[in-house]
Amino acid sequence: MRLRIQRATWPHNALILTDTPHPDCPDCDGVGGAQRHYGDDETGEYAGTDWEPCHCWNEHRRWTLLPVPRRPRWLRRRGSRDPWGPAGYSDEPPF
């Protein structure tokens, strides 16, 4: 098992400990699986892609280490409708 720390945002902000694919796996080359493209049976046109996970990795093996609290409203970035912009100043002339 090769573990790493990640930041998860769904269903809530948290730091999680998760498994990673084996970097020297001959089947997936360390990616963790393979994409398989498939087409429509009648027309043969592209219809989608399936993801087949490799045996060297379990993508569902994860543990929550620490829930991360939300920022207070007064610390959040201002939206795009703010006339002063994200940096706190305006490039418009004062008159």
N, C-alpha and C positions, 0 to 999 in steps of 0.2 A: 504494500500500500504506500503510495506517494502522496503526501498531504500538502495542501497549500491553504493560505488564508485568502478569502474573497469577501467582497462587500456585496450583499444582496439588497435589493430594493423592493422586492415583492415577496410576501404580502406586507412586510414592514422592513424598515431599515435595520440591518444587522450585519455583524461580522460572522462568517461561517467558515468552518473547516471542511474542506471537500477533497475528494480523491481526484487524482490526475491520471491520465493514460501513461502506460509504460513507455518511456522515450525510445527504447530499443526494440519495440514489438515488430516482428517481421510482417505481421498481417496488416497493420494500420500505419506503420512508420511514425508512431507517437501522436497521431491525430486523435485517436479514440474511436474511430469508426470509418465508414465509407459511405459516400453518397451513391445512390443508385437512381439514375434517371429512367423514367419509363414513358411510354407513349400510349396513345389510344389504340385499342385493338383494331378498330375498323379503318381509321384514317392513317395511323402511324405517326401522327403529329405528337409533339411534346405535351404531356399531360401532368407532369409533376416530378417531384424528387422524394425518395424515401431515404431516411438515415438509418443505417444499420450499425449499432454500436459494436465495438470489438469486445472480445472476451477478456482483454487485459484491464478493463476499466468498468466500474459501476458508476454511472452518472447520477444515480439516486442516493449514493452514499455521501451524506453531508450532515453536519451537526452545527447547531447555532451556538456560537461562543459568547457573544455579547450583543444585546440589542442596542442599537444606536438611536438616541433620542432625536426628535425633529428640532430644527432650528426655531427659535422664537420668531414671531412674525416680524419684529422690528429688525432682525438680522438678515432676513431673506432678501435676495436681489429684487430690485424694482422691475416691474414688467416693461414691456416694449411700449406701452402707452405713456410712460413717464416722459415729460418734456425734457427733463435734464439728462436722460439716458442712463446707462449703467455706470458710467464713470463719475457722475455727480456734477457735470458741467454741460453747458450748451455751446454750440459753435455758431449760434445766431447772434447778430449784432444787437447791442442793448437798446437801440432806438430805431 
